[in-house]
Amino acid sequence: MSSGGFHVHGPHDHAIEHATQGHGDDHAPSHGEPGHGGSSTNKIAMFTAIVATVGAIFAYMGGATQANAGLMKNDAAIKKTEASNQWNYFQSKSTKQSLAELARDLTPGEQEKAKYQAKIDRYETEKNEIKKVAEGLEADARAFDHQSDAQMHQHHRWAQATTALQVAIALAAIALLTRKKWLEWGMYGVATIGLGVGVLAMLHI
């Protein structure tokens, strides 16, 4: 720990450090593998650096899509609340209209009946306008929910891609230590899977 804060080493840091040190004399290439150790080490170190960079980008995209999903879900909740308020307003107008209809039916005078009928007509017009607003808000809420779900799906893709690249980096570190060829092929395979999932995330699939 330095005065600037903590510094956490990831698997790729150790892999690159191990590569640059050349493993020391104890890991020198055997007579059966002339020059293989150095070239393989450099190749794995380069692979690790590239995959770590791409993984950092994928991780950022995953965080961004998760944040977007949360914001859209919040917008959907706001629209639903506004729609609910409009439906309550609609219900209030319906109640007033029903009372006006009752008053019209109980009033003997034609002039009074006409006055109540005018109120009834006004309430009916207002109800239709309120209904349109409420239905529009509900449509907006459904659209935000759909967009939020799409963002979360994309977030899961980015997370899967990032995890695959992290596994590839771990395999690269082990490959540097053990010099197992199958581990090298494994790290390339897992990294390819991670990159493929990342492409799916970019394409919103």
Wavefront OBJ file of the C-alpha trace (Angstrom):
o trace
v 0.000 0.000 0.000
v 1.350 3.434 -0.987
v 0.338 6.941 0.008
v -1.788 7.058 -3.148
v -3.973 4.194 -1.966
v -4.226 0.452 -2.466
v -2.907 -1.332 -5.508
v -4.474 -4.703 -6.171
v -2.679 -7.151 -8.450
v -4.861 -9.177 -10.788
v -3.918 -12.500 -12.391
v -2.707 -10.721 -15.523
v -0.325 -8.529 -13.472
v 1.347 -11.581 -12.021
v 1.441 -13.248 -15.417
v 3.154 -10.292 -17.065
v 5.565 -9.842 -14.143
v 6.404 -13.526 -14.328
v 6.967 -13.252 -18.066
v 9.270 -10.239 -17.868
v 11.403 -11.905 -15.221
v 11.912 -14.811 -17.577
v 11.187 -17.355 -14.793
v 14.792 -17.279 -13.626
v 17.401 -19.966 -14.244
v 15.250 -22.715 -12.751
v 12.791 -22.408 -15.666
v 15.256 -22.300 -18.528
v 14.137 -24.274 -21.595
v 15.256 -27.875 -21.676
v 17.355 -29.420 -24.467
v 14.202 -30.908 -25.904
v 12.606 -27.480 -26.266
v 15.208 -25.051 -27.619
v 13.992 -21.492 -27.347
v 10.398 -22.541 -26.747
v 10.186 -21.110 -23.230
v 10.978 -17.529 -24.175
v 8.757 -17.294 -27.227
v 5.860 -19.024 -25.495
v 6.242 -16.781 -22.457
v 6.228 -13.628 -24.548
v 3.217 -14.840 -26.508
v 1.242 -15.614 -23.358
v 2.239 -12.292 -21.791
v 1.043 -10.403 -24.880
v -2.172 -12.445 -24.927
v -2.767 -11.682 -21.253
v -2.288 -7.939 -21.706
v -4.689 -7.825 -24.668
v -7.359 -9.934 -22.960
v -7.079 -7.871 -19.765
v -7.645 -4.677 -21.765
v -10.642 -6.095 -23.613
v -11.980 -7.480 -20.330
v -11.784 -4.031 -18.739
v -13.804 -2.601 -21.634
v -16.392 -5.376 -21.310
v -16.636 -4.778 -17.561
v -17.237 -1.066 -18.147
v -19.960 -1.802 -20.700
v -21.566 -4.249 -18.310
v -21.704 -1.633 -15.576
v -23.078 0.990 -17.964
v -25.888 -1.249 -19.213
v -26.809 -2.212 -15.660
v -27.026 1.461 -14.715
v -29.153 2.187 -17.788
v -31.473 -0.680 -16.897
v -31.934 0.743 -13.408
v -32.674 4.230 -14.723
v -35.224 2.920 -17.225
v -36.904 0.791 -14.569
v -37.133 3.906 -12.412
v -38.668 5.859 -15.314
v -41.183 3.053 -15.794
v -42.157 3.255 -12.121
v -42.628 7.022 -12.404
v -44.849 6.622 -15.468
v -46.915 3.976 -13.694
v -47.429 6.307 -10.741
v -48.474 9.135 -13.040
v -50.864 6.791 -14.872
v -52.353 5.701 -11.550
v -52.922 9.344 -10.596
v -54.670 9.934 -13.906
v -56.938 6.929 -13.384
v -57.793 8.231 -9.913
v -58.653 11.556 -11.517
v -60.741 9.698 -14.082
v -62.582 7.903 -11.284
v -63.248 11.222 -9.558
v -64.805 12.617 -12.742
v -66.900 9.459 -13.099
v -68.233 9.881 -9.579
v -69.127 13.517 -10.230
v -70.792 12.526 -13.488
v -72.877 9.889 -11.717
v -73.986 12.412 -9.104
v -74.873 14.919 -11.816
v -76.912 12.256 -13.629
v -78.761 11.435 -10.410
v -79.448 15.125 -9.777
v -80.701 15.567 -13.331
v -83.094 12.644 -12.990
v -84.449 13.917 -9.661
v -84.833 17.554 -10.697
v -88.337 18.402 -11.981
v -87.450 21.674 -13.731
v -86.258 21.570 -17.319
v -83.862 24.424 -16.789
v -82.179 22.578 -13.926
v -82.102 19.382 -15.970
v -80.327 21.253 -18.772
v -77.794 22.645 -16.315
v -76.973 19.177 -14.965
v -76.866 17.738 -18.462
v -74.250 20.318 -19.417
v -72.144 19.189 -16.446
v -72.577 15.564 -17.475
v -71.396 16.335 -21.002
v -68.395 18.248 -19.647
v -67.435 15.400 -17.314
v -67.688 12.937 -20.190
v -65.348 15.054 -22.325
v -62.885 15.458 -19.477
v -62.970 11.724 -18.765
v -62.067 10.920 -22.368
v -59.127 13.319 -22.257
v -57.921 11.901 -18.930
v -58.269 8.367 -20.269
v -56.065 9.169 -23.257
v -53.386 10.640 -20.986
v -53.503 7.641 -18.637
v -53.283 5.135 -21.482
v -50.357 7.078 -22.965
v -48.516 6.979 -19.637
v -49.135 3.251 -19.339
v -47.733 2.751 -22.850
v -44.647 4.765 -21.867
v -44.231 2.623 -18.739
v -44.400 -0.572 -20.789
v -41.834 0.831 -23.233
v -39.429 1.706 -20.397
v -39.905 -1.767 -18.886
v -39.113 -3.355 -22.228
v -35.997 -1.206 -22.667
v -34.893 -2.000 -19.114
v -35.250 -5.736 -19.740
v -33.243 -5.400 -22.958
v -30.484 -3.523 -21.112
v -30.377 -6.166 -18.372
v -30.096 -8.910 -20.985
v -27.201 -7.032 -22.558
v -25.651 -6.542 -19.104
v -25.749 -10.300 -18.529
v -23.998 -10.823 -21.857
v -21.238 -8.382 -20.921
v -20.895 -10.076 -17.524
v -20.613 -13.520 -19.155
v -17.992 -12.222 -21.589
v -15.996 -10.579 -18.784
v -16.081 -13.754 -16.701
v -14.847 -15.856 -19.626
v -11.935 -13.458 -20.215
v -11.050 -13.547 -16.513
v -10.948 -17.354 -16.673
v -8.727 -17.106 -19.761
v -6.341 -14.818 -17.872
v -6.216 -17.263 -14.958
v -5.448 -20.112 -17.374
v -2.693 -17.997 -18.927
v -1.111 -17.453 -15.519
v -1.209 -21.190 -14.798
v 0.162 -21.942 -18.268
v 3.137 -19.672 -17.584
v 3.897 -21.539 -14.387
v 3.324 -25.090 -15.601
v 4.248 -24.715 -19.297
v 1.405 -27.070 -20.198
v 0.504 -26.737 -23.860
v -3.089 -27.819 -23.322
v -3.531 -24.934 -20.889
v -2.409 -22.536 -23.615
v -4.981 -23.960 -25.986
v -7.530 -23.778 -23.188
v -6.867 -20.095 -22.562
v -7.220 -19.338 -26.267
v -10.469 -21.290 -26.432
v -12.018 -19.644 -23.381
v -10.913 -16.203 -24.600
v -12.534 -16.898 -27.975
v -15.769 -17.793 -26.204
v -15.571 -14.576 -24.176
v -14.989 -12.472 -27.281
v -17.886 -14.233 -29.022
v -20.249 -13.453 -26.159
v -18.980 -9.872 -26.206
v -19.918 -9.634 -29.890
v -23.407 -10.930 -29.020
v -23.656 -8.204 -26.385
v -22.672 -5.528 -28.916
v -25.287 -6.851 -31.339
v -27.950 -6.907 -28.568
v -28.503 -10.638 -29.069
l 1 2 3 4 5 6 7 8 9 10 11 12 13 14 15 16 17 18 19 20 21 22 23 24 25 26 27 28 29 30 31 32 33 34 35 36 37 38 39 40 41 42 43 44 45 46 47 48 49 50 51 52 53 54 55 56 57 58 59 60 61 62 63 64 65 66 67 68 69 70 71 72 73 74 75 76 77 78 79 80 81 82 83 84 85 86 87 88 89 90 91 92 93 94 95 96 97 98 99 100 101 102 103 104 105 106 107 108 109 110 111 112 113 114 115 116 117 118 119 120 121 122 123 124 125 126 127 128 129 130 131 132 133 134 135 136 137 138 139 140 141 142 143 144 145 146 147 148 149 150 151 152 153 154 155 156 157 158 159 160 161 162 163 164 165 166 167 168 169 170 171 172 173 174 175 176 177 178 179 180 181 182 183 184 185 186 187 188 189 190 191 192 193 194 195 196 197 198 199 200 201 202 203 204 205
